């Protein structure tokens, strides 16, 4: 939040800016995160020759700009549009939106506990921001639970409200990896061995940030579904769970193999 940010941006920083005034030689923009004005000179708007400046920038337009010069003594900030890459623009917009969402969630927490926003920020927001990022901290609570907050020594009464708001307001998008396990065991207690192999694998890889499900297709084939918040995590957990089932059934005297569905 604003009270935790430096007063001035630094050379090379990406900033969210709103165009306030367009002139023949450039545009003046307000830096939203610093509440300061900077100049976007016409030479820093585009690589090509500019005939009409308003074809590129307009009043009240919000854009990602790069800081190319800061003079604190004179109170001057020079900005560039042409030096911002497409990837930088996308990433900055994402982080800006997440920051705004995080601040909105913290305000809800402040209202629920009846404390000023700056006090809640000092007691919890700063800690979450430094450890994860403010909005990312709320996401982590949804994934891992209240322990995320108590381990950071955030007061328990405040931590409970943060967890409540996080659960109510954030829905983690999950991705799903599917596959087929083929498991056989010809021993007299083969059915129980197969059941134990699945139960053991599920227990050993149980996680708060993921969901593991097994379904019978038609013996000896079983469906495996692993849901997580990103593909890497889902793929890794899928491999570990399937390998664990195969290992368990092999130890019990059976046979197992698995295949990832595309």
C-alpha positions as YAML, in Angstrom:
chain: A
units: angstrom
residues:
- id: 1
  name: UNK
  ca: [0.00, 0.00, 0.00]
- id: 2
  name: UNK
  ca: [1.04, 3.61, -0.48]
- id: 3
  name: UNK
  ca: [2.47, 4.17, 3.01]
- id: 4
  name: UNK
  ca: [4.86, 1.28, 2.53]
- id: 5
  name: UNK
  ca: [6.17, 2.36, -0.88]
- id: 6
  name: UNK
  ca: [9.20, 4.64, -1.37]
- id: 7
  name: UNK
  ca: [8.29, 8.27, -1.99]
- id: 8
  name: UNK
  ca: [9.94, 8.37, -5.42]
- id: 9
  name: UNK
  ca: [10.28, 5.77, -8.18]
- id: 10
  name: UNK
  ca: [13.71, 4.70, -9.37]
- id: 11
  name: UNK
  ca: [15.31, 4.60, -12.81]
- id: 12
  name: UNK
  ca: [14.00, 1.61, -14.76]
- id: 13
  name: UNK
  ca: [10.84, 1.15, -12.67]
- id: 14
  name: UNK
  ca: [7.60, 0.30, -14.45]
- id: 15
  name: UNK
  ca: [4.71, 2.47, -13.29]
- id: 16
  name: UNK
  ca: [0.99, 2.73, -13.84]
- id: 17
  name: UNK
  ca: [0.25, 6.26, -15.02]
- id: 18
  name: UNK
  ca: [-2.84, 8.20, -16.04]
- id: 19
  name: UNK
  ca: [-2.43, 10.80, -18.77]
- id: 20
  name: UNK
  ca: [-3.61, 14.16, -17.40]
- id: 21
  name: UNK
  ca: [-2.60, 16.64, -20.13]
- id: 22
  name: UNK
  ca: [-1.44, 16.25, -23.72]
- id: 23
  name: UNK
  ca: [0.69, 18.97, -25.35]
- id: 24
  name: UNK
  ca: [2.53, 19.37, -28.66]
- id: 25
  name: UNK
  ca: [5.79, 18.19, -27.06]
- id: 26
  name: UNK
  ca: [4.50, 15.30, -24.95]
- id: 27
  name: UNK
  ca: [2.11, 14.40, -22.15]
- id: 28
  name: UNK
  ca: [1.96, 14.85, -18.40]
- id: 29
  name: UNK
  ca: [0.97, 11.74, -16.46]
- id: 30
  name: UNK
  ca: [0.10, 11.05, -12.85]
- id: 31
  name: UNK
  ca: [1.98, 8.09, -11.35]
- id: 32
  name: UNK
  ca: [-0.79, 6.24, -9.50]
- id: 33
  name: UNK
  ca: [1.50, 4.45, -7.04]
- id: 34
  name: UNK
  ca: [3.37, 7.61, -6.04]
- id: 35
  name: UNK
  ca: [0.83, 10.40, -6.63]
- id: 36
  name: UNK
  ca: [3.44, 12.38, -8.53]
- id: 37
  name: UNK
  ca: [3.48, 13.83, -12.02]
- id: 38
  name: UNK
  ca: [5.91, 12.82, -14.74]
- id: 39
  name: UNK
  ca: [6.61, 13.94, -18.30]
- id: 40
  name: UNK
  ca: [6.27, 11.59, -21.25]
- id: 41
  name: UNK
  ca: [8.20, 13.46, -23.95]
- id: 42
  name: UNK
  ca: [7.09, 13.02, -27.56]
- id: 43
  name: UNK
  ca: [10.46, 11.39, -28.38]
- id: 44
  name: UNK
  ca: [9.68, 8.63, -25.84]
- id: 45
  name: UNK
  ca: [6.21, 7.77, -27.10]
- id: 46
  name: UNK
  ca: [7.03, 5.68, -30.17]
- id: 47
  name: UNK
  ca: [10.00, 4.59, -32.27]
- id: 48
  name: UNK
  ca: [8.38, 5.88, -35.44]
- id: 49
  name: UNK
  ca: [7.88, 9.53, -36.33]
- id: 50
  name: UNK
  ca: [4.76, 10.97, -34.70]
- id: 51
  name: UNK
  ca: [2.49, 13.24, -36.73]
- id: 52
  name: UNK
  ca: [-0.40, 13.48, -34.29]
- id: 53
  name: UNK
  ca: [0.45, 12.87, -30.63]
- id: 54
  name: UNK
  ca: [-3.17, 12.13, -29.76]
- id: 55
  name: UNK
  ca: [-3.07, 9.10, -32.03]
- id: 56
  name: UNK
  ca: [-0.86, 7.56, -29.32]
- id: 57
  name: UNK
  ca: [-1.92, 9.11, -26.00]
- id: 58
  name: UNK
  ca: [-5.14, 10.72, -24.77]
- id: 59
  name: UNK
  ca: [-6.28, 12.42, -21.57]
- id: 60
  name: UNK
  ca: [-7.49, 10.00, -18.85]
- id: 61
  name: UNK
  ca: [-5.79, 7.07, -20.58]
- id: 62
  name: UNK
  ca: [-4.12, 4.66, -18.16]
- id: 63
  name: UNK
  ca: [-0.89, 3.01, -19.34]
- id: 64
  name: UNK
  ca: [2.31, 1.31, -18.24]
- id: 65
  name: UNK
  ca: [5.35, 3.57, -18.55]
- id: 66
  name: UNK
  ca: [9.04, 3.20, -17.71]
- id: 67
  name: UNK
  ca: [10.92, 5.67, -15.53]
- id: 68
  name: UNK
  ca: [14.02, 6.90, -17.41]
- id: 69
  name: UNK
  ca: [15.06, 9.83, -15.20]
- id: 70
  name: UNK
  ca: [14.36, 11.06, -11.67]
- id: 71
  name: UNK
  ca: [15.47, 14.41, -10.25]
- id: 72
  name: UNK
  ca: [14.23, 14.58, -6.67]
- id: 73
  name: UNK
  ca: [15.62, 18.08, -6.05]
- id: 74
  name: UNK
  ca: [13.72, 19.55, -8.98]
- id: 75
  name: UNK
  ca: [10.75, 17.23, -8.53]
- id: 76
  name: UNK
  ca: [11.04, 15.91, -12.08]
- id: 77
  name: UNK
  ca: [10.28, 12.43, -13.44]
- id: 78
  name: UNK
  ca: [10.81, 11.53, -17.09]
- id: 79
  name: UNK
  ca: [8.88, 8.62, -18.56]
- id: 80
  name: UNK
  ca: [8.95, 6.42, -21.65]
- id: 81
  name: UNK
  ca: [6.31, 4.42, -23.48]
- id: 82
  name: UNK
  ca: [8.42, 3.16, -26.36]
- id: 83
  name: UNK
  ca: [10.86, 1.38, -24.01]
- id: 84
  name: UNK
  ca: [8.12, -0.74, -22.43]
- id: 85
  name: UNK
  ca: [7.93, -4.25, -23.92]
- id: 86
  name: UNK
  ca: [4.67, -6.11, -24.41]
- id: 87
  name: UNK
  ca: [5.64, -8.63, -21.72]
- id: 88
  name: UNK
  ca: [6.52, -5.87, -19.25]
- id: 89
  name: UNK
  ca: [3.17, -4.20, -19.89]
- id: 90
  name: UNK
  ca: [1.24, -7.42, -19.30]
- id: 91
  name: UNK
  ca: [3.15, -8.33, -16.12]
- id: 92
  name: UNK
  ca: [2.88, -4.83, -14.66]
- id: 93
  name: UNK
  ca: [-0.86, -4.68, -15.29]
- id: 94
  name: UNK
  ca: [-1.27, -8.07, -13.61]
- id: 95
  name: UNK
  ca: [0.68, -7.03, -10.53]
- id: 96
  name: UNK
  ca: [-1.16, -3.69, -10.36]
- id: 97
  name: UNK
  ca: [-4.55, -5.41, -10.42]
- id: 98
  name: UNK
  ca: [-3.46, -7.89, -7.76]
- id: 99
  name: UNK
  ca: [-2.21, -5.07, -5.55]
- id: 100
  name: UNK
  ca: [-5.57, -3.31, -5.82]
- id: 101
  name: UNK
  ca: [-7.42, -6.55, -4.99]
- id: 102
  name: UNK
  ca: [-5.16, -7.12, -1.99]
- id: 103
  name: UNK
  ca: [-5.81, -3.61, -0.68]
- id: 104
  name: UNK
  ca: [-9.57, -4.08, -1.13]
- id: 105
  name: UNK
  ca: [-9.47, -7.33, 0.85]
- id: 106
  name: UNK
  ca: [-7.48, -5.71, 3.64]
- id: 107
  name: UNK
  ca: [-10.07, -2.90, 3.86]
- id: 108
  name: UNK
  ca: [-12.80, -5.53, 4.30]
- id: 109
  name: UNK
  ca: [-10.76, -7.09, 7.11]
- id: 110
  name: UNK
  ca: [-10.35, -3.67, 8.75]
- id: 111
  name: UNK
  ca: [-14.10, -3.09, 8.62]
- id: 112
  name: UNK
  ca: [-14.84, -6.49, 10.16]
- id: 113
  name: UNK
  ca: [-12.41, -6.05, 13.07]
- id: 114
  name: UNK
  ca: [-13.28, -2.38, 13.57]
- id: 115
  name: UNK
  ca: [-9.73, -1.07, 13.21]
- id: 116
  name: UNK
  ca: [-8.28, 1.68, 10.98]
- id: 117
  name: UNK
  ca: [-6.89, 0.32, 7.72]
- id: 118
  name: UNK
  ca: [-3.39, 1.61, 8.46]
- id: 119
  name: UNK
  ca: [-3.34, -0.31, 11.76]
- id: 120
  name: UNK
  ca: [-4.42, -3.58, 10.10]
- id: 121
  name: UNK
  ca: [-1.82, -2.97, 7.41]
- id: 122
  name: UNK
  ca: [0.95, -2.56, 9.99]
- id: 123
  name: UNK
  ca: [-0.12, -5.63, 11.97]
- id: 124
  name: UNK
  ca: [-0.68, -7.97, 9.04]
- id: 125
  name: UNK
  ca: [-0.50, -6.33, 5.61]
- id: 126
  name: UNK
  ca: [3.19, -5.46, 5.76]
- id: 127
  name: UNK
  ca: [4.06, -9.00, 6.84]
- id: 128
  name: UNK
  ca: [2.03, -10.62, 4.05]
- id: 129
  name: UNK
  ca: [3.34, -8.15, 1.48]
- id: 130
  name: UNK
  ca: [6.98, -8.86, 2.33]
- id: 131
  name: UNK
  ca: [6.52, -12.65, 2.48]
- id: 132
  name: UNK
  ca: [4.23, -13.30, -0.50]
- id: 133
  name: UNK
  ca: [2.80, -10.08, -1.91]
- id: 134
  name: UNK
  ca: [-0.44, -8.74, -0.39]
- id: 135
  name: UNK
  ca: [-3.00, -10.47, -2.62]
- id: 136
  name: UNK
  ca: [-0.78, -13.54, -2.97]
- id: 137
  name: UNK
  ca: [-0.76, -13.74, 0.84]
- id: 138
  name: UNK
  ca: [-4.55, -14.02, 0.88]
- id: 139
  name: UNK
  ca: [-4.31, -16.71, -1.81]
- id: 140
  name: UNK
  ca: [-1.77, -18.62, 0.27]
- id: 141
  name: UNK
  ca: [-4.21, -18.62, 3.20]
- id: 142
  name: UNK
  ca: [-6.88, -20.20, 0.99]
- id: 143
  name: UNK
  ca: [-4.42, -22.89, -0.13]
- id: 144
  name: UNK
  ca: [-2.67, -23.65, 3.17]
- id: 145
  name: UNK
  ca: [-5.04, -22.46, 5.90]
- id: 146
  name: UNK
  ca: [-4.77, -20.35, 9.04]
- id: 147
  name: UNK
  ca: [-1.28, -21.65, 9.84]
- id: 148
  name: UNK
  ca: [0.15, -19.36, 7.15]
- id: 149
  name: UNK
  ca: [-0.80, -16.39, 9.31]
- id: 150
  name: UNK
  ca: [-0.05, -17.74, 12.77]
- id: 151
  name: UNK
  ca: [3.41, -18.86, 11.66]
- id: 152
  name: UNK
  ca: [4.09, -15.23, 10.72]
- id: 153
  name: UNK
  ca: [3.08, -14.14, 14.25]
- id: 154
  name: UNK
  ca: [0.02, -12.25, 13.06]
- id: 155
  name: UNK
  ca: [-2.37, -11.82, 16.06]
- id: 156
  name: UNK
  ca: [-4.77, -14.77, 16.19]
- id: 157
  name: UNK
  ca: [-7.99, -12.72, 16.28]
- id: 158
  name: UNK
  ca: [-6.86, -10.78, 13.21]
- id: 159
  name: UNK
  ca: [-5.60, -13.93, 11.49]
- id: 160
  name: UNK
  ca: [-9.03, -15.58, 11.83]
- id: 161
  name: UNK
  ca: [-10.76, -12.65, 10.14]
- id: 162
  name: UNK
  ca: [-8.17, -12.56, 7.34]
- id: 163
  name: UNK
  ca: [-8.71, -16.29, 6.77]
- id: 164
  name: UNK
  ca: [-12.48, -15.80, 6.75]
- id: 165
  name: UNK
  ca: [-12.29, -12.97, 4.19]
- id: 166
  name: UNK
  ca: [-9.85, -14.95, 2.05]
- id: 167
  name: UNK
  ca: [-12.15, -18.00, 1.99]
- id: 168
  name: UNK
  ca: [-15.20, -15.87, 1.16]
- id: 169
  name: UNK
  ca: [-13.64, -13.70, -1.53]
- id: 170
  name: UNK
  ca: [-11.02, -15.82, -3.31]
- id: 171
  name: UNK
  ca: [-11.70, -18.84, -5.47]
- id: 172
  name: UNK
  ca: [-8.49, -20.53, -6.61]
- id: 173
  name: UNK
  ca: [-8.66, -21.68, -10.21]
- id: 174
  name: UNK
  ca: [-7.65, -25.32, -10.37]
- id: 175
  name: UNK
  ca: [-6.20, -27.33, -13.24]
- id: 176
  name: UNK
  ca: [-6.72, -31.06, -13.51]
- id: 177
  name: UNK
  ca: [-4.37, -33.84, -14.64]
- id: 178
  name: UNK
  ca: [-5.93, -37.20, -15.47]
- id: 179
  name: UNK
  ca: [-4.53, -40.65, -16.06]
- id: 180
  name: UNK
  ca: [-5.23, -44.37, -15.86]
- id: 181
  name: UNK
  ca: [-3.75, -46.82, -13.39]
- id: 182
  name: UNK
  ca: [-3.79, -50.53, -14.15]
- id: 183
  name: UNK
  ca: [-3.43, -52.53, -10.94]
- id: 184
  name: UNK
  ca: [-3.57, -56.32, -10.46]
- id: 185
  name: UNK
  ca: [-3.03, -58.64, -7.51]
- id: 186
  name: UNK
  ca: [-3.83, -62.35, -7.83]
- id: 187
  name: UNK
  ca: [-3.39, -63.14, -4.13]
- id: 188
  name: UNK
  ca: [-6.41, -64.33, -2.09]
- id: 189
  name: UNK
  ca: [-6.58, -60.91, -0.41]
- id: 190
  name: UNK
  ca: [-5.86, -59.12, -3.68]
- id: 191
  name: UNK
  ca: [-8.86, -56.77, -3.47]
- id: 192
  name: UNK
  ca: [-7.77, -55.53, -0.06]
- id: 193
  name: UNK
  ca: [-4.17, -55.12, -1.27]
- id: 194
  name: UNK
  ca: [-5.39, -52.93, -4.11]
- id: 195
  name: UNK
  ca: [-7.56, -50.87, -1.75]
- id: 196
  name: UNK
  ca: [-4.64, -50.42, 0.64]
- id: 197
  name: UNK
  ca: [-2.35, -49.39, -2.20]
- id: 198
  name: UNK
  ca: [-4.69, -46.55, -3.17]
- id: 199
  name: UNK
  ca: [-5.45, -45.50, 0.41]
- id: 200
  name: UNK
  ca: [-1.75, -45.44, 1.30]
- id: 201
  name: UNK
  ca: [-0.85, -43.34, -1.75]
- id: 202
  name: UNK
  ca: [-3.67, -40.90, -1.06]
- id: 203
  name: UNK
  ca: [-2.67, -40.44, 2.56]
- id: 204
  name: UNK
  ca: [1.06, -40.05, 1.91]
- id: 205
  name: UNK
  ca: [0.51, -37.34, -0.72]
- id: 206
  name: UNK
  ca: [-2.44, -35.53, 0.81]
- id: 207
  name: UNK
  ca: [-2.02, -31.76, 0.46]
- id: 208
  name: UNK
  ca: [-4.05, -28.66, 1.26]
- id: 209
  name: UNK
  ca: [-3.24, -27.10, -2.10]
- id: 210
  name: UNK
  ca: [-4.37, -30.07, -4.19]
- id: 211
  name: UNK
  ca: [-7.07, -32.71, -4.55]
- id: 212
  name: UNK
  ca: [-6.50, -36.38, -5.40]
- id: 213
  name: UNK
  ca: [-9.33, -38.62, -6.58]
- id: 214
  name: UNK
  ca: [-9.51, -42.27, -7.69]
- id: 215
  name: UNK
  ca: [-12.37, -43.84, -9.66]
- id: 216
  name: UNK
  ca: [-13.00, -47.39, -10.82]
- id: 217
  name: UNK
  ca: [-13.23, -47.62, -14.62]
- id: 218
  name: UNK
  ca: [-13.44, -51.39, -14.91]
- id: 219
  name: UNK
  ca: [-11.04, -53.56, -12.95]
- id: 220
  name: UNK
  ca: [-8.08, -53.67, -13.32]
- id: 221
  name: UNK
  ca: [-8.24, -50.08, -14.65]
- id: 222
  name: UNK
  ca: [-8.71, -47.07, -12.37]
- id: 223
  name: UNK
  ca: [-8.93, -43.36, -13.14]
- id: 224
  name: UNK
  ca: [-6.64, -40.92, -11.32]
- id: 225
  name: UNK
  ca: [-7.42, -37.20, -11.15]
- id: 226
  name: UNK
  ca: [-5.14, -34.64, -9.51]
- id: 227
  name: UNK
  ca: [-6.28, -31.02, -9.20]
- id: 228
  name: UNK
  ca: [-3.93, -28.18, -8.23]
- id: 229
  name: UNK
  ca: [-3.58, -24.44, -8.80]
- id: 230
  name: UNK
  ca: [-0.95, -24.83, -11.55]
- id: 231
  name: UNK
  ca: [0.10, -27.42, -14.12]
- id: 232
  name: UNK
  ca: [3.57, -28.02, -12.69]
- id: 233
  name: UNK
  ca: [2.22, -28.86, -9.24]
- id: 234
  name: UNK
  ca: [-0.55, -31.06, -10.68]
- id: 235
  name: UNK
  ca: [1.87, -32.97, -12.94]
- id: 236
  name: UNK
  ca: [4.40, -33.55, -10.14]
- id: 237
  name: UNK
  ca: [1.76, -34.76, -7.71]
- id: 238
  name: UNK
  ca: [0.17, -37.01, -10.35]
- id: 239
  name: UNK
  ca: [3.53, -38.72, -10.96]
- id: 240
  name: UNK
  ca: [4.21, -39.18, -7.24]
- id: 241
  name: UNK
  ca: [0.74, -40.56, -6.47]
- id: 242
  name: UNK
  ca: [0.78, -43.04, -9.34]
- id: 243
  name: UNK
  ca: [4.32, -44.18, -8.52]
- id: 244
  name: UNK
  ca: [3.27, -44.63, -4.90]
- id: 245
  name: UNK
  ca: [0.29, -46.81, -5.87]
- id: 246
  name: UNK
  ca: [2.50, -48.96, -8.11]
- id: 247
  name: UNK
  ca: [5.15, -49.29, -5.39]
- id: 248
  name: UNK
  ca: [2.54, -50.24, -2.78]
- id: 249
  name: UNK
  ca: [0.90, -52.92, -4.92]
- id: 250
  name: UNK
  ca: [4.29, -54.31, -6.02]
- id: 251
  name: UNK
  ca: [5.33, -54.69, -2.37]
- id: 252
  name: UNK
  ca: [2.08, -56.55, -1.75]
- id: 253
  name: UNK
  ca: [2.92, -59.03, -4.51]
- id: 254
  name: UNK
  ca: [0.91, -57.48, -7.31]
- id: 255
  name: UNK
  ca: [1.59, -55.47, -10.45]
- id: 256
  name: UNK
  ca: [0.85, -51.91, -11.47]
- id: 257
  name: UNK
  ca: [1.41, -49.37, -14.26]
- id: 258
  name: UNK
  ca: [0.04, -45.94, -15.14]
- id: 259
  name: UNK
  ca: [-0.44, -43.67, -18.13]
- id: 260
  name: UNK
  ca: [-1.06, -39.93, -18.27]
- id: 261
  name: UNK
  ca: [-4.03, -38.87, -20.40]
- id: 262
  name: UNK
  ca: [-3.36, -36.10, -22.92]
...
